Amino acid sequence: MYILFYTVFAAILGGLGFAAGFFYRKHVIDSHVGSLEALGKKILDDARKEAEAIKKEARVQSKEQIFLLKQEFEKETQERRNEFNQIERRLLQREEHLDRKAAALDEREAELNRRQKLTDQLERELADKQEEYQRLLAEQNARLEQLAGMTAAEAKDLLLKTLEREVRIDAARLVKRIDTEAREMADRKAKEIIALAIKRYASDYVAEQTVSVVPLPNEEMKGRIIGREGRNIRALEAATGVDIIIDDTPEAVILSAFNPIRREVARRSLERLIADGRIHPGRIEEIVEKVSQEMEASIREAGEEAAFDTGVHGLHPDLIKLLGKLKYRTSYAQNVLQHSIEVCYLCGIMAAELGLNEKQAKRAGLLHDIGKAVNHEAEGVHALIGAELAKRYGESPKVVHAIAAHHEDVPTESVLAVLVQAADTLSGARPGARREMLETYIKRLEALEKIARSFNGISKSYAIQAGREIRLIVESDKVSDEEAALLSREVAKKIERELTYPGQIKVTVIRETRAVDYAR
């Protein structure tokens, strides 16, 4: 019973509490809604006021912007107006200037017309005077022909011949004077450079040449070299490519071959066989093979030594080998490698004195005779062969041209080529440097005197100083002093064209006038 009562009472209290809470929350919510409506109204009023302030501020700013734009427009308009005014003034000035020019042109045209009329009148007067001059000249020429007894053509020929002789004499004097001055200056400078080159470089006059005679210890050795039925000498000739001549020359064997390297291989092989004593075909082939290998090494070593001593670096290996081969070549008994080294030094010294490329000059001097290393196997002159080899192995065009032109096989186009010519001539022209065969020497002297006697007015000619000078005695009544200078030049030019010779040949023309009388 009590439990039911308490249960009902609790339910009634819960319902009253719920109702009280509901009404309290409603009251609180209504109060909040009222405060929120007041707050919203206040915010709305503030927003309206702020919008009104912003609108007013924007209206003020737009008015200011419009005012500034208006000022800028008016300023730009004023500037454009000023610019248009300036252009208008310039156009007016130009128009005035053109008007003045037009007036000046009209005046000039009128002046030209007046001058043209005056010129036409003068031309007519000149034509009339020209006709009068031609008529008077014809009358004068006819009168002169009548008085002189010859036609105008004959008188003209006579005058031209007289003038030609006078001009020739004047030209000879001028040539002689200029030639004398040029020779004095050139000779002085050339002598200084050549003397300096010779003084700074000195070498043996006569260089070593390949020996072609092998001495024997006794006469019995000849038989051993020949061998049974000649098998030893045949084997030696076949292995070396050299002709072995065994004659009545006591204790000597002569080796004959155009190729100097083969001759040197044969000489060395034969000397070793003689020293060894074992001479038979098998031993001969072995010795020749060994000597050939040693010769290859010796040739390369000689080329490298020459390039190192002269300071010419960067040569192709094949060019170094060809340089080494020149050690066993001779030209007029002068060793070609020694001659090339000498030309190299002389070229370098003269190039340094002239302010040219010294290294390039030494390179051209060292390689100038490289064609002689292969001219037994190739056709043509050694200068062109050497130039082709140098070009093939990467030498510069200037060096190639200097090699090709050092004997004037091609025209000289550079100072370097002239230096190589001079150094080559200087090396070969020194006393004792080269030898000539007697027959060739006599023929050259005869050809020299024959060329000299081919000119008119020469009574006698003498080749002296081993063909390095020719003296011509002329007839004084046929050749004047001035013509003697021209004669020496013409003889020298003809010798250059028709003869081949080392060094240079001096041409001296001698003319004298003798007056003879007798006292009785």
MOSULPE-V709709 format. One record per helix or strand of 3 or more residues. SS is the DSSP state (H for helix, E for strand). FROM is the first residue (numbers start at 1). LEN is the number of residues. If there is no record, write none. Layout:
BEGIN
ss & from & len
SS & FROM & LEN
SS & FROM & LEN
END
This chain:
BEGIN
ss & from & len
H & 2 & 147
H & 152 & 49
E & 213 & 3
H & 220 & 7
H & 228 & 13
E & 243 & 3
E & 252 & 5
H & 260 & 17
H & 281 & 30
H & 317 & 12
H & 336 & 19
H & 358 & 10
H & 370 & 4
H & 382 & 11
H & 397 & 9
H & 415 & 15
H & 438 & 16
E & 458 & 7
H & 465 & 3
E & 469 & 6
H & 481 & 18
E & 506 & 5
END
